[in-house]
């Protein structure tokens, strides 16, 4: 749906606590505005009320435009919880507007996703999985939920985890996605140890891999770090990649990450 904003405080700021509000700052004389406006209105009509569109005529609401620093139009701003969460200036083709909306509009399940993140950091993967499966049921296009679900099932079903992140392109999730893919590859090695080339560090590397899948992260990190000290580039720099993946999965503030991060860094520069 779309509407002409008359009371910005009530119709945009207050309302944005319940539903994201996209505001189109425009003027009748602005040719690009007349191109972009119908695109936004069409997308709002298709949004199933995941967000609403408010239109502000900057000729009529000069103070509102000034308050939100609208210097060029069209200017589209997204309001969430009373604040500007994202924006773009100028006209965009429909597919780029769709991409912006997909990236910027927060999920109605964002609180469940945040709770799942906390559960994962607390080591409660099964509880996180239950939450994330529910989010996926109602919002299958939620990429963050998909990646976090991959993290939740990573050590119980590495094949499914890899499938979940296979086509994820979002840059903000790339580090976690890379960590999942790294650990999935190590899972394949654990099932086929003969795929590893011979080396004096081979047995220690395998011990680290097996410890990882027993979720003995401290033991895995100790052995991976020792491999780095003795043969840094064994298995295509596999130990370095494994350590980075473990740190990412555990979180930077996890006690095991804090304990082994310095040893890892020093091993790289021996």
N, C-alpha and C positions, 0 to 999 in steps of 0.2 A: 504494500500500500504506500501511497505518498500523500503528503499534505503540505499546505502552505503554513509556514511557522508564523504564528502571531505572538505567542508568549514563549520566548526562547528558554527561559529558566524552567518553566513547567513542562513544555512540550519536548524539549531536547535534553537538557541537563538532568532533570529529575527522572524523566522517562528512560534515560539511558541506563539507569540502575536495573531496570526490568528487561529491556531489550536493546540491543545495539541500534543507534540512530545514525544513519548516514545523512549528512546535510550537504545539499547542493547550493552553494552560493553562486548566484547568477544575476543577470540583468537583461531586460528586454532588448537592449540594443546590441547585445553580445552574440555574434553569429556562432562562435564555437559552443556557446551555452545552448543554443537552439539545436545543435547537433547532439551534444552529450545528454541533455535533459531527457529526451525520449528513451535513450538507452538505459539510463538509470531507472526510469519509471517502469520500463518493461521488466528489468531484472528484479526490481522490488516486488512487482506483481507475481513473479515466479519464486519468490524467496520462502514461501510457506511461513511467513511471519518470523523467520530467523533474524530479520532486521527490518527496519522501516526507513522510509525516505522522507526527510523534511526538506522543503525548498525555501530558501531565504533570498528574497529580492533585495540586492544590496543598495538599490536606489531608494527603497522604502525603509530599510533597516540599517541605516548608516552606522549607528552606534554599535550594533551587534557585529557588523563587518569589521569595524575598527577594533573592537574588543578582542576579536580572534585573528587579528592581523591579516585580514584578507586584502592583499595588495594587487592581485591579478585574478581574473575570473575566466573560465569557470574554476572554482576552487571547491574540491570535495573533501569534507572532513568526516571522520568516523568518531563518534562519541560513545564511550563505554564508561560506566560508573562515574559519570559527571565530568569526564576529561577527554581531551582529544587523544585517541589511541593511534591514529594514522591519517594520512591525507595524501592527495595528489593535486597538482595544478595543471590546467590545460585539458584539452580533450584527448581521449584515448579511444581506440577501436574497441568494439564490444568484447573481443576475446581477452584483451588486456584488462578491461574493467572487471571481467569475471575472475581473472587471475588475482587481481588486487583484492577483490572481495573474499575470494577463497583463502587468501593468505591473512587477511586482516580481520575479518569478522570472527570474533571469538565463539567457540562452541558453547551451546547451552549446557553442555556436559563438562565445562572446563573445571568445575569444582571437583567432580569425580576424577578427572584426569590428574589434577593436582594432588588429590588424596592418594591416587595410585602411585604417583612419583614418590611421595613420602613413604609409602609402604615398601616400595622397591629399595629405597635408601636404608630402610630399617631391616632389610633382609626378608621381608614377608612377601615373597614372590607369589605364593598361592592366593593370598588375599588380594593382591594387586591384579592378578589374572582374572579373578571373579568380577571385579569392578570394570576392568577394561573389556572383557567379553560382553558385558552389558552395554557399555558405550558403543562398541562396534555393532551390536545388534540394532541399535536405534540410529546410529550415525556411521555407516560403513565407510564414508569418505573421510573420516577424521584421521588424518595421517599421523598426528602425534600419538593418538591412542594406539594406532597400529604399530608404531615403532616401540612404544612402551610395552605393548603386549609381546612383541618379539623378545624384548629384554626379559620379561617375566617368564617366558617358556624356554629361554635360551639353553639352560642346562638340562632340561627335561625332554626337549624336542627341538634339537638344533635345526632339523630339516624345515620344520614349520617356521622357526624364527627367521631363517634365511629367506623363505618364500614371502614372509610378511614385509621384509625390507627391500625386496628385490628391485622395485621400480621407484623407490623414494628418491625425490630430487630436491626436497627442501633443504636449503643451505644450513638453516639453523639446527637441523637434525643430523647433519652429515657426520659429526664426530661420533655420536652414539650409533648411527647406522654403520659406520666403518668399524667400530668396536665389535658390534654384533657379527659382522661379516668375518672379522679376524678370528673370533672365537669359534664361529661355525666351521671355518677352515681347520682349526686345530681339532675340532670334533672329528672331522674326516680323518685326520692323522691318527687320532686315538684308536680309530677302527681299523686302520691300515698302517701300522708302524713301519712296515717294510718299505713304504714310499719315501722314507727319509734317507738321505745319502749317508754313507759311513763317515764318521768323524769321532775323535776322542770325546766330544761333548754330546754325542748322540743320546747316550743313555740318560744323562742328566736332563737333556731337553725333553725326552719322553717322560721322565719322572715329573717334570713340571707340568706337562700336558695332562697327565693322569691326575695329578693333584688338583689342577684347575677344575676338572670335571667331577671331582669329589667335593668341590667348593672349598678346598683348603687353600684359600687365596694366598695366605702368608707363605706356605711351603712352595706354592707355584712361583711366587715372586722371587723368593730366595734362589730357587734353581734357575729361573730365567735370567736373573741378574748375574749369576755365576757363569752362565753360558756367554753372556755379553762380555764379561771380563776375559774369557778365554778364546772365544771365536765369535766376534761381534756379528758377522754377516752369515752365520750358519742359518740354513733354511730361509734364504732371502731376507735376512735381518729379522727373522721370525720372533726372537726373544724380545727385541725392542718393541715390535708391534704388539706382542702379547701383553707386555707390561702396560703400555699405554691403554690398551683395551680394558685391562682389569681395572686400572685407575678410573677410567670413564664409567664402567659398569658400577663400581663401588661408590663413586662420587669423590670429589676432591677433599671433602672434610671427613671421610671415613677414617677410622683409626688405623686401619691397615694401609691405606694410601699414604697417610701422614708418616707412618713408620718406615715405609720402604721408598718413598719418593726420592729422598736424598741419596740413598744407596744406588738407586737406579741412575740418577743424574751423574754421580761420580763414576759409575761403571762405564758410562758412555765416553768419558774423557780420560780413561786410563792410558 
